[in-house]
């Protein structure tokens, strides 16, 4: 059983005679209704012989040790790779770090995922809690993503994604500066046997639309703001590769450099209509510090190269002026 919070009280009891768990609890907590007692069981606040017990009709034996945590339960999602942004009875929104899978088919082989971390957190609050995937971010992509806590919420969001999501904005740093610097890329994406997305004909392809705008340049790199009209697998990565400006760190799609040692793609904004309440929610996370640090350093590097170039030009000009003056002096001397 998880350790009780400061707002909880732990009661330790020993079973004197065989009894059903609910009857045992009702005798010792006469001031609580059976509904409240079932709530304790459902929330994992009752432990028998150091193991959480959720069944009210569980049979107790003489000598069994029963622990009950009463009072308000307080659990927090504490994980360095995941930050909780919002939670209600239907959806949960998080900020995922790069390097963490959205969903893992085999946690034992692939390691933890955002899905498994959140589910573990929910199960601590409510034994038997469920979680449902709505969309995914690539493992190498950081930023805002959401999950559903009910099947109904999942189906509404997943089956009506284009209508429910009113804004999905990503930030990326590309090799090369796109021309024009503001445009829309529209194509039919296909997946190769190597699981690389590429643009092709309409047949069997999925219509994919990406709007982009260059917001900053530094040398041969550009920081882009990208708005997704559709949400296809690797859509941004594939479209940036299509126009010859792959995202840095994305060797899979043609990048030749990885100056920040990660894929420079971040899901900055997710705005959606709540599947149950129909209210509009907007969540925004800052651009990763390493993005800005790289651009600042690249700008400094380019300024230094420009200064050195200007210095060499000035040296050549001074040398030329000096040589011309010497030739003029020698000419006068010969006269």
C-alpha positions as CSV (number, residue, x, y, z in Angstrom):
1,X,0.0,0.0,0.0
2,X,1.4,3.5,-0.8
3,X,2.4,5.5,2.1
4,X,-0.4,7.7,3.4
5,X,-0.1,11.5,2.8
6,X,0.0,14.0,5.6
7,X,-3.8,14.5,5.2
8,X,-4.5,10.8,5.7
9,X,-4.8,8.7,8.9
10,X,-3.7,5.1,8.9
11,X,-5.6,2.6,11.1
12,X,-4.1,-0.9,11.8
13,X,-6.4,-3.6,12.9
14,X,-6.1,-7.4,13.5
15,X,-8.9,-9.8,12.6
16,X,-10.2,-11.7,15.7
17,X,-12.6,-14.0,13.9
18,X,-13.3,-15.0,10.3
19,X,-15.4,-12.3,8.5
20,X,-16.1,-10.8,5.1
21,X,-14.0,-7.6,4.6
22,X,-17.0,-5.3,4.2
23,X,-18.6,-6.6,7.4
24,X,-15.3,-6.2,9.2
25,X,-14.9,-2.6,8.0
26,X,-18.5,-1.7,8.8
27,X,-18.0,-2.8,12.4
28,X,-14.9,-0.8,12.9
29,X,-16.0,2.3,11.0
30,X,-19.7,2.5,12.0
31,X,-19.8,6.2,11.1
32,X,-19.1,5.5,7.5
33,X,-21.7,4.4,4.9
34,X,-21.1,1.3,2.9
35,X,-20.8,3.5,-0.2
36,X,-17.9,5.3,1.4
37,X,-16.3,2.1,2.5
38,X,-16.5,0.8,-1.0
39,X,-14.8,4.0,-2.1
40,X,-11.9,3.2,0.2
41,X,-11.6,-0.2,-1.4
42,X,-11.9,1.1,-5.0
43,X,-9.2,3.7,-4.3
44,X,-6.7,1.2,-3.0
45,X,-6.9,2.5,0.6
46,X,-7.4,-0.9,2.2
47,X,-4.6,-3.4,2.6
48,X,-4.8,-7.0,3.9
49,X,-1.5,-8.5,5.0
50,X,0.4,-5.7,3.2
51,X,-1.4,-6.3,-0.1
52,X,-4.1,-3.9,-1.5
53,X,-7.5,-5.5,-1.4
54,X,-10.4,-4.0,-3.5
55,X,-13.1,-6.8,-3.2
56,X,-15.6,-6.0,-0.5
57,X,-16.6,-9.7,-0.2
58,X,-13.0,-10.9,0.4
59,X,-12.9,-13.5,3.2
60,X,-10.7,-12.6,6.2
61,X,-9.1,-15.1,8.4
62,X,-8.3,-14.9,12.1
63,X,-5.0,-13.1,12.5
64,X,-5.1,-11.2,9.3
65,X,-3.6,-7.7,9.5
66,X,-5.8,-4.9,8.0
67,X,-4.6,-1.4,7.2
68,X,-6.9,1.4,6.3
69,X,-5.9,4.8,5.1
70,X,-8.8,7.3,5.7
71,X,-9.0,10.9,4.7
72,X,-8.3,12.6,1.4
73,X,-5.9,10.8,-0.9
74,X,-3.3,12.9,-2.6
75,X,-1.2,11.5,-5.4
76,X,1.0,13.4,-7.8
77,X,2.5,12.5,-11.2
78,X,6.2,12.7,-10.4
79,X,8.4,11.8,-13.3
80,X,11.3,13.7,-14.8
81,X,10.3,12.7,-18.4
82,X,6.6,13.7,-18.1
83,X,4.9,16.8,-16.7
84,X,1.2,16.8,-16.0
85,X,-0.6,19.8,-17.5
86,X,-4.3,19.0,-17.0
87,X,-6.5,16.2,-15.8
88,X,-10.3,15.7,-15.3
89,X,-12.5,12.6,-15.4
90,X,-12.3,12.2,-19.2
91,X,-8.9,13.5,-20.5
92,X,-5.4,14.0,-19.3
93,X,-2.8,16.3,-21.0
94,X,0.9,16.0,-20.5
95,X,4.2,17.5,-21.7
96,X,6.4,14.6,-22.9
97,X,10.1,14.8,-23.0
98,X,12.1,13.7,-26.1
99,X,13.3,10.1,-25.9
100,X,10.1,8.8,-24.3
101,X,7.8,6.6,-26.3
102,X,4.1,7.7,-26.4
103,X,2.9,4.2,-26.3
104,X,4.9,1.0,-25.9
105,X,3.8,-2.3,-27.4
106,X,6.0,-4.2,-25.0
107,X,7.1,-2.1,-21.9
108,X,9.5,-4.9,-20.8
109,X,11.4,-4.7,-24.0
110,X,11.0,-1.1,-25.1
111,X,11.0,0.5,-21.6
112,X,8.5,2.8,-20.1
113,X,6.2,5.1,-22.2
114,X,4.1,8.1,-21.5
115,X,1.1,5.7,-21.5
116,X,2.6,3.3,-19.0
117,X,3.7,6.1,-16.6
118,X,0.3,7.8,-16.7
119,X,-1.6,4.5,-16.2
120,X,0.6,3.7,-13.2
121,X,-0.2,7.1,-11.7
122,X,-3.9,6.7,-12.3
123,X,-4.0,3.2,-10.8
124,X,-2.4,4.5,-7.6
125,X,-5.4,6.8,-7.3
126,X,-8.0,4.3,-8.4
127,X,-7.4,0.6,-8.7
128,X,-8.7,-0.6,-12.1
129,X,-8.3,2.8,-13.8
130,X,-8.2,2.8,-17.6
131,X,-6.3,4.9,-20.1
132,X,-6.7,5.1,-23.8
133,X,-4.4,6.5,-26.5
134,X,-5.8,9.3,-28.7
135,X,-2.8,10.3,-30.8
136,X,1.0,9.9,-30.6
137,X,4.2,11.9,-30.7
138,X,7.3,10.3,-32.1
139,X,9.8,9.1,-29.4
140,X,12.3,11.8,-30.5
141,X,9.7,14.5,-30.4
142,X,8.9,16.5,-27.2
143,X,5.8,18.5,-26.3
144,X,2.1,18.5,-25.5
145,X,0.0,15.3,-26.0
146,X,-3.3,14.0,-24.6
147,X,-4.9,10.7,-23.5
148,X,-8.4,9.7,-22.8
149,X,-9.6,8.2,-19.5
150,X,-12.8,6.8,-21.0
151,X,-13.6,4.9,-24.1
152,X,-16.2,7.5,-25.0
153,X,-13.7,10.3,-24.8
154,X,-11.2,8.3,-26.9
155,X,-13.7,7.6,-29.7
156,X,-14.9,11.1,-29.9
157,X,-11.4,12.6,-30.1
158,X,-9.9,9.9,-32.3
159,X,-12.7,9.6,-34.8
160,X,-13.2,13.4,-35.1
161,X,-9.7,14.6,-34.7
162,X,-9.8,17.2,-37.5
163,X,-12.9,18.8,-36.0
164,X,-12.0,18.5,-32.3
165,X,-8.4,19.8,-32.6
166,X,-8.5,23.5,-33.4
167,X,-4.8,24.1,-33.3
168,X,-1.7,21.8,-33.4
169,X,1.5,23.8,-33.6
170,X,5.0,22.4,-33.7
171,X,8.4,24.2,-33.7
172,X,11.4,22.8,-35.6
173,X,14.9,23.7,-36.7
174,X,15.7,22.7,-40.2
175,X,18.9,22.3,-42.2
176,X,18.5,25.0,-44.9
177,X,16.1,27.9,-45.1
178,X,12.8,27.0,-46.9
179,X,11.8,29.1,-49.9
180,X,9.3,30.6,-49.8
181,X,9.6,31.3,-46.1
182,X,5.9,30.9,-45.6
183,X,3.9,28.2,-47.5
184,X,1.6,25.2,-47.3
185,X,2.7,21.7,-48.2
186,X,0.0,19.4,-49.4
187,X,0.7,15.8,-50.5
188,X,-0.4,12.2,-50.2
189,X,1.9,10.4,-47.8
190,X,2.9,6.8,-48.2
191,X,5.0,4.5,-46.0
192,X,7.9,2.6,-47.3
193,X,9.0,-0.9,-46.2
194,X,11.7,0.9,-44.1
195,X,8.8,2.8,-42.3
196,X,9.8,6.1,-44.0
197,X,7.0,8.4,-45.0
198,X,7.2,9.9,-48.5
199,X,5.0,11.9,-50.9
200,X,3.5,10.0,-53.8
201,X,0.3,9.6,-55.8
202,X,-3.2,9.8,-54.5
203,X,-3.8,6.0,-54.7
204,X,-3.3,4.4,-51.2
205,X,-1.8,7.7,-49.9
206,X,-3.2,9.8,-47.1
207,X,-3.8,13.5,-47.7
208,X,-1.4,15.5,-45.5
209,X,-1.4,19.2,-45.1
210,X,1.3,21.2,-43.3
211,X,1.4,25.0,-43.0
212,X,4.8,26.5,-42.1
213,X,6.4,29.9,-41.5
214,X,10.1,30.8,-40.9
215,X,10.3,32.8,-37.6
216,X,14.0,33.0,-37.3
217,X,17.2,32.2,-39.2
218,X,20.8,31.6,-38.1
219,X,23.3,30.9,-40.8
220,X,22.0,28.0,-42.8
221,X,19.4,27.0,-40.3
222,X,15.9,28.1,-39.7
223,X,13.4,27.9,-36.8
224,X,10.0,27.1,-38.2
225,X,6.5,27.3,-36.8
226,X,4.4,24.5,-38.3
227,X,0.6,24.1,-38.1
228,X,-0.8,20.7,-38.8
229,X,-4.1,20.5,-40.7
230,X,-3.9,16.7,-40.7
231,X,-2.0,14.5,-38.2
232,X,-0.3,11.7,-40.2
233,X,2.6,9.6,-39.0
234,X,6.0,11.5,-39.4
235,X,4.1,14.2,-41.4
236,X,6.3,17.1,-40.5
237,X,9.5,15.1,-40.9
238,X,8.4,13.8,-44.3
239,X,7.3,17.2,-45.6
240,X,10.4,19.0,-44.5
241,X,12.5,16.3,-46.3
242,X,10.3,16.8,-49.4
243,X,11.3,20.5,-49.7
244,X,15.0,19.8,-49.1
245,X,15.1,21.2,-45.5
246,X,15.2,18.2,-43.1
247,X,14.9,18.7,-39.4
248,X,18.3,18.7,-37.7
249,X,19.0,15.4,-36.0
250,X,16.7,13.5,-38.4
251,X,19.1,11.2,-40.3
252,X,16.1,9.0,-41.2
253,X,14.8,11.8,-43.4
254,X,18.1,13.1,-44.8
255,X,19.6,15.4,-42.1
256,X,23.4,15.4,-42.1
257,X,23.9,17.2,-38.8
258,X,22.8,16.7,-35.1
259,X,24.2,19.8,-33.3
260,X,21.9,19.5,-30.3
261,X,22.0,15.7,-30.2
262,X,18.3,15.2,-30.6
263,X,15.5,15.7,-33.2
264,X,14.8,19.4,-33.2
265,X,11.0,19.0,-33.2
266,X,8.7,20.1,-30.4
267,X,4.8,20.0,-30.1
268,X,4.3,23.5,-28.7
269,X,0.5,24.0,-28.7
270,X,-2.5,21.7,-28.5
271,X,-5.9,23.3,-28.6
272,X,-9.0,21.2,-28.6
273,X,-12.7,21.0,-27.9
274,X,-13.4,18.9,-24.9
275,X,-15.1,15.6,-26.0
276,X,-17.6,15.7,-23.2
277,X,-18.1,19.3,-21.9
278,X,-17.5,20.9,-25.4
279,X,-15.4,23.6,-23.9
280,X,-12.2,24.8,-25.7
281,X,-8.9,24.1,-24.0
282,X,-5.5,25.4,-25.0
283,X,-2.1,24.1,-23.7
284,X,1.2,25.6,-24.6
285,X,4.8,24.7,-23.6
286,X,8.0,26.7,-24.2
287,X,10.4,25.9,-26.9
288,X,13.2,23.7,-25.5
289,X,16.1,25.6,-24.2
290,X,18.5,23.7,-26.4
291,X,16.7,25.0,-29.5
292,X,17.3,28.7,-28.5
293,X,20.8,28.0,-27.3
294,X,21.8,26.5,-30.6
295,X,20.3,29.4,-32.6
296,X,22.1,32.0,-30.4
297,X,25.4,30.2,-30.7
298,X,25.0,29.9,-34.5
299,X,24.2,33.6,-34.8
300,X,27.3,34.4,-32.8
301,X,29.4,32.1,-35.0
302,X,28.1,33.7,-38.1
303,X,28.8,37.2,-36.7
304,X,32.3,36.1,-35.9
305,X,32.9,34.7,-39.4
306,X,31.5,37.9,-40.8
307,X,33.8,40.0,-38.6
308,X,36.8,37.9,-39.6
309,X,35.9,38.2,-43.3
310,X,35.5,42.0,-43.0
311,X,38.9,42.1,-41.2
312,X,40.6,40.2,-44.0
313,X,38.9,42.5,-46.5
314,X,40.2,45.5,-44.6
315,X,43.7,44.1,-44.4
316,X,43.7,43.5,-48.2
317,X,42.4,47.0,-48.8
318,X,45.1,48.5,-46.5
319,X,47.7,46.4,-48.2
320,X,46.5,47.5,-51.7
321,X,46.5,51.2,-50.6
322,X,50.0,50.7,-49.2
323,X,51.3,49.1,-52.3
324,X,49.8,51.9,-54.5
325,X,51.4,54.5,-52.2
326,X,54.7,52.8,-52.5
327,X,54.5,52.6,-56.3
328,X,53.6,56.3,-56.5
329,X,56.5,57.2,-54.2
330,X,58.9,55.1,-56.3
331,X,57.7,56.7,-59.5
332,X,58.2,60.2,-58.1
333,X,61.7,59.2,-56.8
334,X,62.7,58.0,-60.3
335,X,61.7,61.4,-61.7
